[in-house]
């Protein structure tokens, strides 16, 4: 099985990309892969401490500091383009690519976590989807299980495919522990209508490393694995 560097996006904000990225990192580590984490743009960083990078750095026991795992760090919890404007700066995609390449020298593979979804703007006319293309990475889409997810996920899949982005598959996050026919139909519909693989169905889980490790052992990057 190949373990490539990946770009992790979401169908929306707050779908659990960071936790899923950490779980993927643990799954890689369990296969002996030297995996790192990269957050191109982190907003909502109180005191300029990047929360997503800090979480993954701690869970994956990475040698780099949270700040080293980010290209841009902004305090306001807003869209990257607006955070940059308020900071009187402009996000440079090529600088992000340089940071990615430099970090790639320290780790065999990198898990790159985007901000929000594919059409989150970084600058005028440059979106997160364009960054995925610039870094030339396969995509993992994190989606929620509930009502509305079919539309959001299929739109994300369509956006990626129209942009020529390779989609590795979809991970359904925060699925209910008890059987739910609506959720099950949502998952099947995304797989069939989106013509994509469901890589995992992850329940609401404790953020402790032990719990995340248990989930990581069940991740199957080759196809559907309903946890």
Protein Blocks (a to p, Z undefined) as FASTA:
>chain_A
ZZdddddddfbehiopmmmmmmmmmmmmmnopacddddfbaghiehhiafklmmmmmmno
pabdfklmpfbdcfblcdfklmmmmnopacdfklmmmmmmmmmmmpmbdcdddehifklc
fbghiafklmmmmnopacdddddfbehjlmmmmmmmmmmmmnopacfbdcdehiafbdcf
klmmmmmmmmmmnopadfbdcddddfbfklmmmmmmmpcfkbccdZZ
